[in-house]
Amino acid sequence: MAETTPPALPVAGVILAGGLGRRMGGRDKALLDLDGRPLLGHVIDRFAPQVARLYLSANGAAERFARFRLPVLPDPFDEPLGPLAGLAAAAARLAVDHPEIELLATVAVDTPRLPRDLVARLAAALDHDASARVAVAASRGRIHPVAALHRTVGLDDVIAGLADGSIRRVMRYVEARGCVVVAFADEAGADPFANLNRPEDLAEIAGKTD
């Protein structure tokens, strides 16, 4: 694998774990066991080294994530509004904690194979396209708008858009902001962004992560 230059600017990251896990029988995806460890632990291992600050977007009792020692950010709305609510929560917190950080990366908690050079490659794409405000990952011809790197400028519009209903779908939002797409190859024959939505998905990946 060719070496990828780290981002020139510091990057914050947020793991999106605020979903309801309906197809997992309502179970907390972040804490599902994969090879003897919580699914969240696998994602942290791959994602944390790529960012300067890391947050977890999740609802409910924050104490259940205490072992991971991450700031836990609940959605800023009473109703579940999906990944964009987690992005909004992270953007608002980042503006207070670290306003100097200009890039915010997002990944889903059910992608334990996410690339270890995800952030570096997305940042390189933004460096080459000054007009784009978002770089998003793609694999096998499919775009994954949740695996993304956002310029923080203008992210405060997410909360307003979610509140008035003008923003709902992640893909439409990143397209409206102006996005550049970065294609990633399979890792060990597997899609690095395959979501684990059902119990059988989790069983299939068991023993195939590092």
N, C-alpha and C positions, 0 to 999 in steps of 0.2 A: 504494500500500500504506500502510495506517495505521501510524503510528509506534508501536513497542512499547517500553514502559519497561523499562530494564535491570533485572535482579534486584537486590533490595535487599541481599542477602547474597552474599559471594563463592562462586563455584561452581568445582569441579574437574571435569575431564572425562577420559574414557578412550575411546579408539578401540579397538574389539574386532576384533582381527585374528588370533585364535588358531585359526580354523577350518582344516580339512584341505584345502579347495578341491577336493573329489573331482570335482565336475561341471566343474571347470576343468582336469581331467586331473592333479590334484595340484599344480598350479602355485601359487606364493605370490600370493594375490590382491592383497595390499598393494602389490606391486611390478609388477603388470601395467601395461603401457603404455596410457594413454588420452590421445590427442591430444598425444603426445610427452612425457608426464610420468607418473610412477607414480600409480596410483590413490590411494594414500595421500596424495600431495601435494594432490590435489583436495579430499579430505576435511579435511585440516589447514587449508587455506585458508578453508573455510567454518566449521569448528568452533572453531579456536583463538581467533579474536577474541571468542567467546562465553563463554570460561572464563578463570579466573585461573591455573589450573595444568592442564597437559595430560599425560596418560600414554598409552602404547601397550601394549595387551595382546597379546602375541605369544610364540610358543614357538620353540625353535631358536636359532640363532646371532644374538645381539642385534646383532653388528657389521654385519649387512646393512642395518640401519636407521640407521647412524651419521650419514648425511647429514641426517637429519630432526631430530637433536638433541633427542630425546624420551627420558625414562626408559622403558625397555622392561621390562615386567612379565610373567614367565612364569606359566603356570597353577600353582597350589599343589598340583597332583595329578599323578601319573604318567600316568594315563589321561585322554583328552580328554573333558571334561564340558561342553563348550559355552560359550555366552556367560556363564552364571552363574559359571563359574570365573574369567573375566576380571573380572567385577564383584567377586568375592571378593578377587582379587589387588589390585585398585585400592583397595578399601575398606581393606584391611590396610595398604597402603603410605601411603594418605592419613592414616590414624590416627597414623602415625609422623611423616610429613613436615609435615602441616598439620592437627592435630587441631581447630583453630578453624574449619575449613571444614565447613559443615553440609549441603552439597548436592553430589551427585555425578551428573554427566550421562554417559550412555552412548550411543554410536552405533556402527553397523557400518562396517567399512572399505570395504564395497562399495556405499555409498550416496553417490555424489559429488554428488547434487543436493539433499542435505539442506538444509532451510530455514536461512537466515541468522538468523532470529529464533526458532529452535527453543527454545533455553534460556530466553529471556525469556518466551515464551508458556507453557512448561511451569512456570516459576517462578511466573508470575501465577496459574496454576491451583492450585498448592499454597498460595499465599497466601490464596486464596478458600475453600479446603477444609482446615481445620486437622486434620481426622481422617485425611486421606490421607497416606500415606508415600511414594507414588510418583505421578508424573504421566507418562502415556505418550502417544505420538503416534498418530494415526490418519489414514488417507487412503483415499478411495474405499470407505468403509464397512468398512475392515479395520484392526484394531489392530496396532501395531508395538511390542511390548514391549521390544525392544532399543533403540529410540529413546526414551529415558526420562530422567527426573530423579528421583533418589532422595534422600530425607532420609537422612543417614548414620547417624542413631541406629538401632540395631538391625541394622545391616548385618553385624555380626560373626556373626550366625546363619547366614549363607550358607555359610561354610566348614564349620561343624558339620553343616548339612543336606546338603551335598554329600558329606561324608565318610561319613555314615550312610545315605545313599540316600533320605532323606526329602524332599529338594529335588532336582528334576531339570529340570522344564520352566519356562521363563521366564514364560509367561503365568500359570501357576498360582501362581508365586511372587509376582508383582506383585499378583495378585488377593487373595492371602492377606494381603499387607501392607496392602492398602487402596489402591486406585488411582483416579485421576481421569483421564479420557480427553480429549484435546485434538485436535480435527479440523483438518487442514491441507488447503488447496486445492492443486490441481495447479499446478506452476510451468511456464509456457510449454507448457501442454498435456501435461505429463509428471508422473507420480507422483513426488513428491520422495523417497519412501522405497523406490522400486523397487530390489530387490537384483539385482546382477550375478552370477548363479550359473553361467551358461554362456558359452562363447566368443561365441555369437550375441548375447547380451545386451550384451556389451562392444562388439561391432561396431555394434549398433543405436544406442548412445548416443554413439558417436564423432562429434565435431564439434558436439555439442549441449550442451556444458558451458562454463562461463565461469570 
